[in-house]
């Protein structure tokens, strides 16, 4: 029709598809930068800054768990031990021995890494549900050791006195009493972890990790030492989880014994599934949804677990890829 649009030659859907594909390709190529930029503005949209800090830390924890579960295909029920030992490994030197935070933080990561090496050495020699049960059993051993070591850890009352009112970064003294300053100070460590995580996934070793998830027998036939690779992945996951735990201790100024409880392992599993296992940014999105629901529904009723659990089941039934994973799948298709 003259002066109109010929529907037979209208290429707007094609242009839209190409534009979406180009946008996805850009975000995928620069995923670390995009993730950091989003997290940099996130606290201004969160209900309050303390919740944003929790989402940042637990997103990092879920990212570490996602490495072992989403990318390597190993379901661990013992990551609470790695998260909690990272917190205690950082908190005990500060509270009991007056160690500076910049030494205590890597100590917490190191303690979690050593624990991951020990737990992983036993667990990675099993498969399937046996792997999950071994990680759970060893995690409970860690829980009861810390629970009984009252003189060092505080036992049931948790570790108190992890006071770090200010930190020095690049010559700048930052007060951690201000939640906004605390958020951006923690973001520096999370940004480094995101960059390192991306480097691992983009490396040849990252391809081997995904090969194990897809077909372990074929990976072994190609000459890879499957048990060793699984162990290394477990240790790397433990280091990320330990960093999250150490930052959590600095954030709260205390270390609750609940950080080592198996409920913490269940929570990080839910965060990973909600966001989308095997996706780069999904764990942070899952942490956001889980903690936001916990915060909002917890104000309405003390039985918030029932509501969150019901929503979790519905999301798994209708969005098996998770919210973020389903959104990416929808955009790509």
Buried (B, 14 or more C-beta within 10 A) or exposed (E): EEEEEEEEEEEEEEEEEEEEEEEEEEBEEEBBBBBBEEBEEBBEEBEEBBBBBBBBBBBBBBBBBBBBBBBBBBBBBBBBBBBBBBBBBBBBBBBBEEBEBEEBBBBBBBBBBBBBBBBBEBBBEBEEEEBBBBBBBBBBEBBEEBBEEEEEBBBEEBBBEBEBEEBEEEEEEBEBEEBEBBBBBBBEBBBEBBBBBBEBBEEEBBEBBBBBBEEBEEBBEEEBEBEEBBBBBBBBBBBBBBBBBBBBBBBBBBBBBEBBBBEBBEBBBBBBBBBBBBBBBBBBBBBBBBBBBBBEBBEEEEEBBEBBEEBBEEBBEEBEBBBBBBBBBEEEE
